[in-house]
């Protein structure tokens, strides 16, 4: 999803420009995460000094809240995902 005034880009942990990354099915009504990269920091004034932000949101509910990550925060998040930090156990809970 491209928000007016944003530079949308993929989020493979590196800053490039293209469309959003969708982690779910396009026609699903269930929550699904999308991320885009933007240079417009007006929606996150506490991060105004950053050259670009990674914006994560639920594409099934695009009017909902968004999470804004700096490049360093995004890199740390991606490393945590790759390291299994957010993997769930058999019951669906974080270990």
Secondary structure, 3 states (H helix, E strand, C coil): CCCCCCCCCCECCCECCCCCEECCCCCCCCCCEEEEEECCCCCCHHHCCCCCEEEEEEHHHCCCCEEEECHHHHHHHHHHHHCCCCCECCCCCEC
